[in-house]
Amino acid sequence: MFFSKTLKRLLNTNSLIVRPFHKPLIDGVSLDHSHFEKVPSFTRRTSLLRFSMHRIHLSFLILLTASFLFAQDKHFTQYYAAPMTINPALTGAIQGKYRLGLVRRDQWRQTLESPYLTLAGAVDVRFNTSYKKKKFDDAIGAGILFFNDKVDDTGFRTTQMAISTAYHKALDQHGLHYLSLGGQISTNQRSVNYENLTFEDQYDGTNGYSLPTGEALPENNFSYMDVALGLNYTFSPNRRTTYFVGGAMHHVFRPNVSFLAANPDIDVSIPEEDNLHRKYSGQLAARFPVSEKIHLTPRVLFSLQGPHLEMNAGTNIRLSVGDYSPVALYLGGWVRPVKNADNSVSLDAVVGLIGIEYNNLLFGFSYDLNIDDLPLPGPNRSSFEISIAYLGNYENEEILCPKF
């Protein structure tokens, strides 16, 4: 028997549409935003940087504004809370010896009976390559990443465990320039709960969907391996100013993500292979002071995956509380323009952020207000993220990755 339209959409990702999931933001530490992941199209959500230091800052801001590119795969608003999700070259790119990061996204709770829930957690460490206590030395980063996304209505779930490593090369003896190269390998599992689904042949004509189904269902879960590569460049002209440029490629070998891959004998009218598009992403960021107590951190993250483009662009402001206080406040604003599968361009969401820094601990809270014309009931289509990051053995000699 052929699959019903709903099941076809669920089991074959050729008919799945990208839904963004968002991550946390935090400077030098790691909490920022963006990625995506495919979900059934019937729950569709398309999101998917000394002339004069002042001139350099202005040029960088103009560059960020002009980079009006847009993107498909994992997605967090505060993506620097778990930077290994956007670029493996950021593994161990920290202002300390180790970093712990956690981010949780709750999406469309006011609209859906069962909201999308996304969680990412990561631990990474940094080792100097020499036993000599040089102020600036090459370093190696290693880390572990966990990611989980679920849609309760269908029981559709994606789980990932990844190992990342990176080499951070000092390009000069003063530590002004660093070049980082990273790689990541992961094991992934996708599953669906058939008990949450009904099919047209189950309708009894009077009381609802009470009959057994005759659909030939494949196994409800499968696993696959995936690989990602990344590159990152950092320039720090002084202790208070840093620029970052990076790029990454995910799904290098384009893994097959069809539920039917392990069930070739099932007679269906859809293909048994559905290979993920490679995802190409780029990151631009800067951190510089405008006064003794105020720092700006503008940044852009853009991604391209198949026909989908997405950009996250905005600026965070760090406000020191007192001259010797361990507390700082972060305020930020972001926009997310996207290019959809039909080549239309729209503004998907506007984002507000507030963060608190206490010594080595960082908390981030962000709110996404979707303003795109999504086919969802209700006027309030929003998402909320909370993130936390901790830097162990904090050092501020060089900054390889922005915090907030």
Buried (B, 14 or more C-beta within 10 A) or exposed (E): EEBBEBBBBBBBBBBBBBBBBBBBBBBBBBBBBBBBBBBBBBBBBBBBBEEEEEEBBEEBBEBBEEBEBBBBBBBBBBBBBBBBBBBBBBBBBBBBBBBBBBBBBBBBBEBBEBBBBBBBBBBBBBEBBEEEEEEBBBBBBBBBBBBBBBBBBBBBBBBBBBBBBBBBEBBEEEBBBBBBBBBBBBEBBBBBBBEEBBBEEBEEEEEEEEBEBEBBBBEBBBEBEBBBBBBBBBBBBEEEBBBBBBBBBBBBEEBBBBBBBBBEEBEBEBEBEBBBBBBBBBBBBBBBBEEEEEBBBBBBBBBBBBBBBBBBBBBBBBBBBEEEEEEBEBBBEBBBBBBBBEEEEBEBBBBBBBBBBEEBBBBBBBBBEBBBEBEBEEEEBBBBBBBBBBBBEBEEEBBBBBBB
